[in-house]
Amino acid sequence: MIVGGAHDRGPSVSKAWYGALGTRIHVGGEEDYLKVIAGALEEVGLPADILRFADSTEVDPELRTSHARAMDLVGEDVGTPVISVDGVSFFGPVVSPAPTGDDAGRLWDGCLLVAGTPGFFEIKRTRTVGPNFSILDKS
């Protein structure tokens, strides 16, 4: 969910929004989150007044409902992201850097394969690298 209903603007805005936030926080090391949000809003062309939701509880019910819906799909012993494929939901994938092109297609094919495997529950290992946003598409 994007702060203050900006998610209603579609997936391309969501991708750009989260990319702008992630780059500022994980790559740039920015810890002033109001500054991060303001910069990301400007970068992706969202209205600056959305920043008001950062210190508000106004959208908390919508956020909690969205999160509960995801946890209802996968259970409480996982995190986010949550993906659903053909009625099967699971945590992940968490990949850094995110693959592109044919590599992304192979990853998606793997998601379809595990989702279609009865009794499949989990693949997990310790992360050896932090988030890598080097391949972000700024378009």
C-alpha positions, 0 to 999 in steps of 0.5 A: 500500500502506498501512503494516503491512497497513492496506490490507486494510481496504479502499479507503475506508480507503486514501483516507482514509489517503492524504488524511490523510497528504497534507493534513498533509505537502503542505498543513500543511507537516509534516516530522516524519513520525512525527508525520504518521503518528501523526496520520493513524492517529488521524484515520482510526481505525486502530490506533496500533500501526501506527506501529511499521512506520514504522521497521521493515523488516518490510513492505519485502518486501510493499512492494517486491513491490507496487511491482515488480508496478506497474513490471512493468506500465508499465516502469521509465521512469515513476513512480507512480501506475500505473493499469490499464484493460482490460489496458493500464497506464500512469503517471498520471493526476496531477491537482491538484486531483482532479476530482469528479462529472461532471469525474471521469467525463470524466477517467475516460472520457479514461483509457479512450480513451487506454488503448484507443488502440493505440500510446498511450504518453505525455502529459506536461507540467511541473507548474505547481501543487503538490498541492491537497487543497482538495476532500478529502472528509472523510467 
